[in-house]
Amino acid sequence: MLLSTRQSRPQSENFSLLNQERSNMSTSGKILATGICRTDDHAIKGDLAAKFPVILGHEAAGIVESIGEGVTTVKPGDKVIPLCLPQCGQCSSCINPNGNFCEKADITGKGVLSDGTSRFTCRGKPVYQFSSTSTFTEFTVVDEIAITKIDADAPLEKVCLIGCGFSTGYGAAMKTAKVTPGSTCVVFGLGGVGLSVIMGCKVAGASRIIGIDINKDKFEKAKAVGATECINPKDLTKPISEVLKEMTDNSVGYTFEAIGRPETLIDALASCHMSYGTSVIVGLPPSSKMLTYDPMLLFTGRTWKGCTFGGWKSKDDLPILVSDYLAKKFDLDQLITHVLPFTKIKEGFDLLYKGEGIRTVLVM
């Protein structure tokens, strides 16, 4: 399993980056900052489809090095964010104003670009790409539909989080749920995505934001980004849905599950108001699991929504989010707890496994 590449540009006999001109409409770029996301770990453990050997990484920012024939939206020298969820602009999702899950997304883990090839080899054999990107490497090649130009003033070691985790959580509140001012929100899971949900709820004007996690060490950070209170389910003697109903006088308008566990998906659904509540699935559920739930939870009027990449149309919306960050509409610094050189990628994954910190950013 290949998690990283060597620091120098990979052109040795053991590892090579193929010429991007093998296909029109592709772009090669230098990755300067990349976050370690739980989704990468899902691929390692087999909970997310990926073809091995693979170069993981999908949350990043960098600079365009060269472009293929026909590429018009970026040029060499541009600061960019690779898009783990592409936007082709032509499929049924892209042309619908309410859709964002582009049909060109590599959800089955094919590990190749649109021309059917991977741009990496090792000892003459293909190494596959991950989630249309592959950013645990100094250089990568992506399709034009999987890259977007951002403001030249953007600090790449910060805005790389907009490439996945922050956008996913923030958009779940702002775009998918459309949280209303004065509402009560509950967020299950206080990792990087869950904290981004809290930030979105706060910006949307929620008056009460309750964080749920079994790790009390996360409560301080959750309150710092906007949670009004936090609960550890292990401290309760009753189901979390009953406790939330009592403590909020049955007023939970929105719940967000940012973990991806079948059990908490049902808990989150049961915790929003039975008649008008909305529950949003934000965390990536394991692909091999099935859900069993009481259909009366929905019959009474609840809305259960899925949310990929926060509902954003990636190529169009990410540059706007970067501009919003530069305008200080939200603070990404609160999510970054560790910045490590790329050579310490294993240490970064160890921090993820230990639950120490929120987001580790690797810099080249």
C-alpha positions in Angstrom: 0.0 0.0 0.0 1.4 3.3 -1.0 0.6 6.2 1.2 3.2 8.7 0.2 5.9 9.4 -2.4 9.4 10.6 -2.1 10.0 14.3 -1.6 11.8 14.9 -4.9 9.8 14.9 -8.1 9.0 11.2 -8.8 11.0 10.3 -11.9 13.2 7.5 -10.6 13.2 4.0 -12.1 11.2 2.9 -9.1 8.5 5.6 -9.2 7.4 7.8 -12.0 4.8 10.4 -12.8 3.6 10.0 -16.4 3.4 12.9 -18.8 0.1 14.7 -18.4 -0.2 15.1 -22.1 -1.4 11.5 -22.5 -4.9 13.0 -22.3 -6.3 16.4 -23.3 -8.1 18.4 -20.6 -5.8 17.3 -17.8 -3.6 19.4 -15.5 -0.4 18.6 -13.6 0.3 20.4 -10.4 2.6 20.7 -7.4 0.9 19.9 -4.1 2.1 22.3 -1.4 -0.3 21.4 1.5 -2.5 18.4 2.1 -4.7 17.4 5.1 -5.0 14.0 6.6 -8.7 13.1 6.5 -10.6 10.2 8.0 -11.7 9.3 4.5 -8.2 8.3 3.6 -8.3 5.9 6.6 -11.6 4.5 5.4 -9.9 3.5 2.1 -7.0 1.9 4.0 -9.4 -0.2 6.1 -11.6 -1.2 3.2 -14.6 0.8 4.2 -14.4 2.9 1.0 -13.7 1.5 -2.5 -10.2 2.0 -3.7 -8.0 0.1 -6.1 -4.6 -0.9 -4.8 -1.7 -0.1 -4.9 -2.9 3.5 -4.5 -1.7 7.0 -3.6 -4.2 8.4 -1.1 -4.9 12.0 -0.2 -7.7 14.2 -1.5 -7.8 17.3 0.7 -5.1 19.7 -0.7 -4.0 22.9 -2.3 -1.2 23.6 -4.7 0.0 25.3 -7.9 -0.5 24.4 -11.5 2.7 23.3 -13.2 1.5 22.5 -16.7 -1.8 22.0 -18.6 -2.9 19.7 -21.4 -4.3 20.7 -24.7 -7.8 22.2 -24.4 -7.5 23.2 -20.7 -8.9 26.7 -20.3 -9.9 27.2 -16.7 -6.4 27.2 -15.1 -2.9 28.1 -16.3 0.6 27.4 -15.0 1.3 29.4 -11.8 -2.4 29.4 -10.6 -3.1 28.5 -7.0 -5.7 25.7 -7.1 -7.6 23.2 -5.0 -7.9 19.6 -6.5 -11.5 18.4 -6.4 -12.3 15.0 -4.8 -15.8 15.6 -6.1 -15.5 16.8 -9.7 -17.9 19.1 -11.5 -18.2 18.2 -15.1 -20.9 20.8 -15.8 -22.8 18.4 -18.1 -24.2 15.5 -16.2 -27.7 15.4 -14.7 -26.4 16.4 -11.2 -24.2 19.2 -12.5 -26.9 20.9 -14.6 -29.5 20.7 -11.8 -29.2 23.6 -9.4 -30.0 21.3 -6.5 -27.5 18.6 -7.4 -23.8 18.4 -6.7 -22.8 14.7 -6.9 -21.2 14.7 -10.3 -21.6 11.5 -12.3 -17.8 11.7 -13.1 -16.9 11.1 -9.5 -14.9 8.0 -8.9 -17.2 6.4 -6.3 -16.4 2.8 -7.3 -12.7 3.3 -6.8 -11.5 2.7 -10.4 -8.4 4.8 -9.6 -8.0 6.3 -13.1 -8.6 9.5 -14.9 -11.2 10.1 -17.5 -9.1 8.6 -20.2 -8.9 5.3 -18.3 -5.3 5.7 -17.1 -3.5 6.4 -13.9 -0.5 8.8 -14.1 1.6 7.0 -11.6 3.8 3.9 -12.0 6.1 1.9 -9.7 8.7 -0.4 -11.3 6.8 -0.3 -14.5 3.4 -1.2 -13.0 0.4 1.2 -12.5 -0.2 2.8 -9.1 -3.8 4.0 -8.9 -5.2 7.4 -8.1 -7.6 8.1 -5.3 -10.8 10.1 -5.4 -10.0 11.8 -8.7 -7.0 13.4 -7.0 -4.1 11.7 -5.1 -2.5 14.4 -3.0 0.0 12.4 -0.8 2.6 13.2 -3.4 4.6 16.2 -4.4 3.2 16.2 -7.9 -0.1 14.9 -9.3 -2.2 15.0 -12.4 -6.0 15.6 -12.4 -8.7 16.1 -15.0 -9.7 19.7 -15.6 -13.1 19.0 -14.1 -11.3 18.1 -10.8 -9.5 21.3 -10.2 -10.5 24.9 -9.5 -8.6 28.1 -9.4 -8.6 30.1 -6.1 -7.5 33.6 -5.0 -3.8 34.2 -5.4 -3.6 35.6 -1.9 -4.9 32.4 -0.3 -2.6 30.7 2.2 -2.5 27.1 0.9 -1.6 25.5 4.2 -5.0 26.8 5.5 -7.4 26.7 2.6 -6.4 23.1 1.8 -9.1 22.2 4.3 -11.7 23.6 2.0 -10.8 20.7 -0.3 -12.8 18.3 1.8 -13.4 18.4 5.6 -14.4 22.0 6.2 -16.5 22.4 3.1 -18.3 19.1 3.9 -19.3 20.2 7.5 -19.9 23.9 6.9 -22.0 23.2 3.8 -24.1 20.6 5.6 -25.4 23.4 7.8 -25.4 26.3 5.4 -26.4 24.6 2.1 -27.9 21.2 2.7 -29.9 21.7 5.9 -30.2 25.5 5.4 -30.2 26.1 9.2 -32.5 29.0 10.1 -31.7 31.8 12.6 -32.8 31.1 16.2 -33.0 27.3 15.7 -31.6 24.5 17.8 -29.0 22.2 16.3 -27.4 19.0 17.5 -24.1 17.7 16.1 -23.1 14.1 16.6 -19.3 13.7 16.3 -16.9 16.5 17.2 -14.0 15.8 14.8 -12.9 18.2 12.1 -16.1 17.8 10.0 -18.4 18.0 13.1 -16.7 21.2 14.2 -17.1 22.6 10.7 -20.8 21.8 11.0 -20.9 23.8 14.3 -19.2 26.7 12.6 -21.8 26.6 9.8 -24.7 26.5 12.3 -23.2 29.5 14.1 -22.8 31.6 10.9 -26.4 30.6 10.0 -27.6 32.1 13.3 -28.6 29.1 15.3 -29.3 30.1 18.9 -28.4 26.7 20.5 -25.8 24.3 19.2 -25.3 21.0 21.2 -22.3 18.9 20.5 -22.4 15.1 21.1 -19.2 13.0 21.5 -17.9 10.2 23.8 -14.5 12.0 24.0 -14.8 14.9 26.6 -11.5 16.2 25.5 -13.2 17.6 22.3 -15.7 19.7 24.2 -13.4 22.7 24.8 -12.7 23.1 21.1 -16.3 22.5 20.2 -17.4 25.4 22.5 -14.6 27.6 21.1 -16.0 27.3 17.5 -19.6 27.8 18.6 -21.2 25.0 20.5 -23.3 26.3 23.4 -23.1 23.0 25.3 -21.7 19.4 24.9 -22.9 16.0 26.1 -21.2 12.7 26.5 -23.7 9.9 25.8 -21.8 7.6 28.1 -22.9 9.8 31.0 -26.6 9.2 30.3 -29.0 6.6 31.6 -31.6 7.3 28.9 -31.5 7.4 25.1 -29.8 10.5 23.7 -33.0 11.4 21.8 -35.0 11.5 25.0 -32.5 13.6 26.8 -32.3 16.1 24.0 -36.1 16.3 23.8 -36.3 17.1 27.5 -33.4 19.6 27.7 -34.6 21.6 24.6 -38.3 21.4 25.3 -38.7 19.4 22.2 -37.3 22.0 19.9 -34.4 20.4 18.0 -34.8 21.6 14.4 -31.6 20.1 12.9 -29.4 17.2 13.7 -26.1 16.2 11.9 -24.4 12.9 12.1 -20.7 13.5 11.4 -19.3 10.1 12.3 -20.6 7.6 9.8 -21.9 4.9 12.3 -25.2 3.2 11.6 -26.2 3.4 15.2 -25.7 7.1 15.5 -27.4 7.7 12.2 -30.6 6.4 13.7 -29.9 8.3 17.0 -29.5 11.6 15.1 -32.7 11.0 13.1 -34.7 10.2 16.3 -33.3 13.3 18.0 -34.7 15.9 15.6 -38.3 17.1 16.0 -40.8 14.4 14.9 -42.8 16.8 12.8 -40.5 19.4 11.3 -37.0 18.2 12.1 -34.3 17.6 9.6 -31.4 15.2 10.1 -28.4 15.3 7.8 -26.0 12.4 7.1 -22.6 14.0 6.9 -20.2 11.3 8.0 -19.2 8.6 5.4 -21.2 5.4 6.3 -19.4 2.1 5.8 -20.4 0.8 2.4 -20.9 -2.8 3.5 -23.5 -2.0 6.2 -27.3 -1.9 6.1 -29.6 0.2 8.2 -32.6 -1.0 10.1 -34.9 1.7 11.5 -38.6 2.3 12.5 -40.3 3.9 9.5 -42.5 5.9 11.9 -39.5 8.1 12.5 -40.1 9.5 9.0 -43.9 9.0 8.7 -44.5 11.7 11.3 -42.8 14.4 9.2 -39.0 14.3 9.7 -36.7 14.9 6.8 -33.6 12.7 6.4 -31.1 14.1 4.0 -27.8 12.9 2.6 -24.9 15.3 2.1 -21.8 14.9 0.0 -19.2 17.6 0.1 -21.6 19.9 1.9 -23.9 20.2 -1.1 -21.4 22.5 -2.9 -20.9 22.5 -6.6 -17.1 22.1 -6.2 -15.7 24.0 -9.1 -18.0 26.9 -8.8 -18.4 27.2 -5.0 -14.9 26.5 -3.6 -13.3 29.7 -4.9 -16.2 31.6 -3.2 -15.5 29.8 0.1 -11.8 30.7 -0.2 -12.8 34.3 -0.7 -15.1 34.1 2.3 -12.1 32.8 4.4 -10.0 35.7 3.2 -12.9 38.1 4.2 -12.7 36.5 7.7 -16.2 35.1 7.5 -14.9 31.9 9.3 -11.6 30.9 10.9 -9.9 27.7 9.6 -7.0 28.1 12.1 -9.3 26.7 14.8 -9.4 23.3 13.0 -5.7 22.9 12.4 -3.9 21.4 15.4 -0.7 20.0 13.8 1.4 21.1 10.8 4.0 18.5 9.8 6.5 18.1 7.0 5.3 15.6 4.4 8.0 13.2 5.4 6.2 12.7 8.8 3.0 11.4 7.2 3.0 8.3 9.4 3.2 10.5 12.5 0.1 12.4 11.1 -1.8 9.2 10.7 -0.8 8.1 14.2 -2.3 11.4 15.5 -5.5 10.5 13.7 -5.7 7.0 15.1 -5.1 8.3 18.7 -7.7 11.0 18.4 -5.2 13.6 19.2 -5.9 16.9 17.5 -8.4 17.8 14.8 -6.7 18.2 11.5 -3.1 17.6 10.6 -1.8 19.4 7.6 1.3 18.1 5.7 3.4 20.7 4.0 6.0 20.2 1.2 
